[in-house]
Amino acid sequence: MQERPLETVYRPGNPLDLNRTVGFQRRGRHDPTMVLLGGLIWRAMRTPEGVATLVLRASAGGDVHAAAWGAGREWAIAHVPSLCGAEDDASSFDARLHPLIHEAHHRHPGLRLGRTDGIFDALACAIFEQKVTGLQAFGAWRYIVSRFGERAPGPTPLPMFAPPTMPQWQHIPSWEWHAAGLEPPQSRTVVHAARRGEAIVRALSTAPDGDARDRVLTSLPGIGVWTSAETRIRALGDPDAVSVGDYHLAHEVGNALTGHRTDDDGMLEILAPWAGQRQRVIRLIGASGVREERRGPRMSVEDHRAR
C-alpha cells in the first residue's frame, strides 16, 4: 500500500520561476534524480533522515505545492523554501550596471538562486563533470546512480534513484566506473572525497564565506576552484561563485557583456562590479538567451571504456 505523502504549500515572498530556479539542478534530460514532466518537478534525494522523493507544482497564483514520500520526507518538506530560493538575498545586486543584465533581470524577476543542501551529492556530481563534455558526465552520472543509488519512494513518473551513500561511493567496483565511461582520476577523487565526506560536510556547513568554502574543498586531492564553485552554486546557492576554468563560461560572459571573447582573468575583471553577486549575473546571462556563435569544432567525447 502506497504511503500517504507529507504535503505543504510554500508561498514565496518574491516572484518565483520554479523551473528556472529548481530545474537548474537537473543534470541532463535523463537525470535519474530529477524529472520535469507535465508541469511537475520530481526530485529524488538523500537526506540526513533517509531517502525522499519530492514533487513540486507551481500554482497560477504563485504558490508552490509540495508533497514528499520516504524516510526523509520531513527534511525534504522543511527545505522546500531554501530549494526555491527563500534564502537568496539580491538586495545588494545592481542590475543597472549593464543594459543586458538590466533587461534580463526585468524579464526574469522570478529567477532565484536555490540551494539543495546536499553538499556531498553536489560535490560528487561536479567531480563527474571535470574535464569532460556534459553529455559524457551526465551519462556517467545516470549509469552510476541508477546502479548504486537507492530507488526513490512514492509514485514517481519514471524509475528514479537517490545518489549512493558515502560508504556506497567508496565500494563501487573499478569496472563499473570503467563501464560508466568515467576517467580514473575522477573516480579516485570521488572515492577519496567520500572517505572524508562527513568532515567535508561539517566544515563546509560552518564556513563563513566563499573563500573559506573554497579552502575546505580545494584542500582535497583532485578538487580545484571549478569543482568548488560548482558545488557551492548547487548545494549552497552561493550568489558569488564563479566557475573559473569552465570550457565556455569566460567566452560567454565576455561575448554577452562586451561583445568579445575573453579568458578567465578577463571574465573576473568584467564581473568585478558585481562582487558578491557574480553568479546571479552569470545566471541572468544564461536566461537572456544571448549566445556566442560557435566558431570551432565541438569538444569531442572521449570514450575511456575502450582503455
KANORSUL-V143907 format. One record per residue. SS is DSSP state (hx for helix, st for strand, lp for the rest). NEAR is the number of other C-alpha atoms within 8 Angstrom. Layout:
ss;near
SS;NEAR
SS;NEAR
This chain:
ss;near
lp;2
lp;4
lp;6
lp;5
lp;9
st;10
st;9
st;8
st;8
st;10
lp;7
lp;11
lp;5
lp;5
lp;9
lp;12
lp;11
hx;11
hx;8
hx;9
hx;16
hx;11
hx;10
hx;7
hx;7
lp;10
lp;8
lp;8
lp;6
lp;9
lp;12
lp;13
lp;12
st;13
st;13
st;9
st;6
lp;4
lp;7
st;10
st;14
st;12
st;10
st;15
st;13
st;13
st;11
lp;6
lp;8
st;9
st;16
st;18
st;17
st;15
st;11
st;11
st;10
st;11
lp;8
lp;5
lp;4
lp;10
lp;11
st;12
st;12
st;14
st;12
st;16
st;15
lp;12
lp;9
lp;14
hx;15
hx;9
hx;10
hx;13
hx;14
hx;7
lp;9
hx;10
hx;11
hx;11
hx;11
lp;14
lp;13
lp;10
lp;7
lp;10
lp;5
lp;6
lp;4
lp;6
lp;7
lp;6
hx;9
hx;7
hx;8
lp;8
hx;8
hx;10
hx;14
hx;11
hx;8
hx;12
hx;10
hx;7
hx;6
lp;10
lp;9
lp;10
lp;11
lp;11
lp;12
lp;16
lp;13
lp;12
lp;6
lp;9
hx;11
hx;10
hx;8
hx;12
hx;12
hx;9
hx;9
hx;11
hx;12
hx;13
lp;11
lp;8
lp;4
lp;9
lp;10
hx;8
hx;8
hx;10
hx;12
hx;14
hx;9
hx;12
hx;12
hx;11
hx;9
hx;12
hx;13
hx;11
hx;6
hx;10
lp;12
st;10
st;8
lp;15
lp;10
lp;11
lp;4
lp;10
lp;4
lp;5
lp;8
lp;12
st;14
st;16
lp;12
lp;11
lp;8
hx;9
hx;9
hx;9
hx;11
hx;11
lp;6
lp;9
lp;6
hx;6
hx;6
hx;9
hx;14
hx;12
hx;8
hx;12
lp;11
lp;14
lp;9
hx;8
hx;7
hx;12
hx;11
hx;8
hx;12
hx;12
hx;10
hx;10
hx;9
hx;13
hx;9
lp;8
hx;10
hx;7
hx;7
hx;11
hx;10
hx;8
hx;9
hx;10
hx;6
hx;6
lp;9
lp;6
lp;6
hx;11
hx;6
hx;9
hx;13
hx;11
hx;8
hx;11
hx;12
hx;12
lp;7
lp;8
lp;7
lp;8
lp;13
lp;8
hx;11
hx;12
hx;13
hx;14
hx;13
hx;13
hx;13
hx;13
hx;13
hx;13
hx;12
hx;12
lp;13
lp;11
lp;12
lp;11
lp;12
lp;8
lp;11
lp;10
lp;8
lp;8
lp;5
lp;6
hx;10
hx;15
hx;12
hx;11
hx;13
hx;15
hx;13
hx;13
hx;9
hx;6
lp;7
lp;8
lp;10
lp;12
lp;8
hx;9
hx;7
hx;10
hx;12
hx;8
hx;7
hx;9
hx;10
hx;8
hx;6
hx;10
lp;8
lp;6
lp;12
hx;14
hx;12
hx;10
hx;11
hx;9
hx;8
hx;12
hx;14
hx;8
hx;8
hx;9
lp;6
lp;7
lp;7
lp;8
lp;4
lp;5
lp;4
lp;4
lp;5
lp;4
lp;5
lp;5
lp;8
lp;5
lp;6
hx;9
hx;9
hx;4
lp;3
